[in-house]
Amino acid sequence: FRSINVYLRQELGLFACIRPCKYYPGVRSFFSEQGVDIVIVRENTEDLYAGVEFEAGKPETGQLIEFINNLPSDRKIKTGAEETGVSIKPISVSGTERIVRCAFDYARENGRKKVTAVHKANIMKYSDGLYLKTATKVAESYPEIEFEERIVDNMCMQLTQKPELYDVLVLPNLYGDIVSDLGAGLVGGLGVAPGANIGPNGAVFEATHGTA
């Protein structure tokens, strides 16, 4: 079963998911005193959610693993195709530029002071590394807005300790999916943190609970 939300994002070119996570008085939250007011901007079309997957036991999975293992590299898949599923994680310069500009434009238009790019470039140097390098370059076009970067696991810890330090977060697809739910948890749950899927030619506003 393919998620309807994912299908609509891909087919309609809804490249950005914007989720405001703001605390409202009266909502039960462990972070009510911090005055959480974060906007999470998630890239919607690339990364592991691009849907380029290969099922364990399928001939094409074996062909892919064989191709990878025959490349002149020390990076090998050490398990066989009969027991291994593979997902491809595409991150592009154009896709990253688009989502990071979206985050900065949102910050500029809404009086936000800081954008934080969230990544795992310390481990995934060629995908998340490209994302971070591109985000850093885009940030130079917005000198009036503070820019910083955080490794995603540290970002999760920081949000549960000092959420008031953050303003606009911009993330690749998978991290954005996870961190946006964490952000919702800071302010009382998914019911008070709806998401807007935005593209160049339209928008889709999804149910606050996703497609569960």
HELIX and SHEET records of a PDB file:
HELIX    1   1 ILE A    4  LEU A   12  1                                   9    
HELIX    2   2 SER A   32  GLN A   34  5                                   3    
HELIX    3   3 ASP A   47  ALA A   50  5                                   4    
HELIX    4   4 PRO A   59  ASN A   69  1                                  11    
HELIX    5   5 ALA A   81  GLU A   83  5                                   3    
HELIX    6   6 VAL A   93  GLU A  109  1                                  17    
HELIX    7   7 ASP A  128  ALA A  139  1                                  12    
HELIX    8   8 VAL A  152  GLN A  161  1                                  10    
HELIX    9   9 PRO A  163  LEU A  165  5                                   3    
HELIX   10  10 ASN A  173  VAL A  187  1                                  15    
HELIX   11  11 LEU A  190  VAL A  192  5                                   3    
SHEET    1   A 7 GLU A 146  ILE A 151  0                                        
SHEET    2   A 7 LYS A 114  HIS A 119  1                                        
SHEET    3   A 7 VAL A 168  LEU A 171  1                                        
SHEET    4   A 7 ASP A  37  GLU A  43  1                                        
SHEET    5   A 7 ALA A  16  LYS A  22 -1                                        
SHEET    6   A 7 ALA A 196  GLY A 199 -1                                        
SHEET    7   A 7 GLY A 202  PHE A 205 -1                                        
SHEET    1   B 2 GLU A  53  PHE A  54  0                                        
SHEET    2   B 2 VAL A  86  SER A  87 -1                                        
END                                                                             
